[in-house]
């Protein structure tokens, strides 16, 4: 059980590091996350 908890903790830590890295590095490559709430940007961006 202790080994499973260590594995789970390591997995969560790696995922958090990856998310933080993509959040920091993404905008430098022009990657953006946009939430389009209406159809005003159609057909360029899909709603949702």
C-alpha positions as CSV (number, residue, x, y, z in Angstrom):
1,X,0.0,0.0,0.0
2,X,2.9,2.4,0.8
3,X,4.4,1.8,-2.6
4,X,1.1,2.5,-4.3
5,X,0.8,5.8,-2.4
6,X,4.4,6.8,-3.4
7,X,3.6,6.0,-7.1
8,X,0.4,8.0,-6.9
9,X,2.2,11.0,-5.3
10,X,4.9,10.9,-7.9
11,X,2.4,10.7,-10.8
12,X,0.5,13.7,-9.4
13,X,3.7,15.7,-9.0
14,X,4.8,14.9,-12.5
15,X,1.4,15.9,-13.9
16,X,1.5,19.2,-12.0
17,X,5.0,20.0,-13.3
18,X,3.9,19.2,-16.9
19,X,0.8,21.4,-16.6
20,X,2.9,24.3,-15.1
21,X,5.5,23.9,-17.9
22,X,2.9,24.0,-20.7
23,X,1.1,26.9,-19.0
24,X,4.4,28.9,-19.0
25,X,5.9,27.8,-22.3
26,X,2.7,27.6,-24.4
27,X,2.2,31.4,-24.8
28,X,5.8,31.8,-26.1
29,X,4.8,29.6,-29.1
30,X,1.5,31.4,-29.7
31,X,-0.6,28.7,-28.1
32,X,-3.7,30.2,-26.4
33,X,-6.8,28.7,-24.6
34,X,-9.9,30.7,-25.5
35,X,-13.4,30.2,-24.2
36,X,-15.8,31.2,-27.0
37,X,-19.3,31.7,-25.4
38,X,-21.2,32.8,-28.4
39,X,-21.2,32.3,-32.2
40,X,-19.7,35.8,-32.8
41,X,-16.4,34.4,-33.9
42,X,-17.8,31.7,-36.3
43,X,-16.4,30.3,-38.6
44,X,-12.9,31.2,-37.2
45,X,-13.5,29.6,-33.8
46,X,-16.1,27.1,-32.8
47,X,-18.3,27.7,-29.8
48,X,-17.8,25.5,-26.7
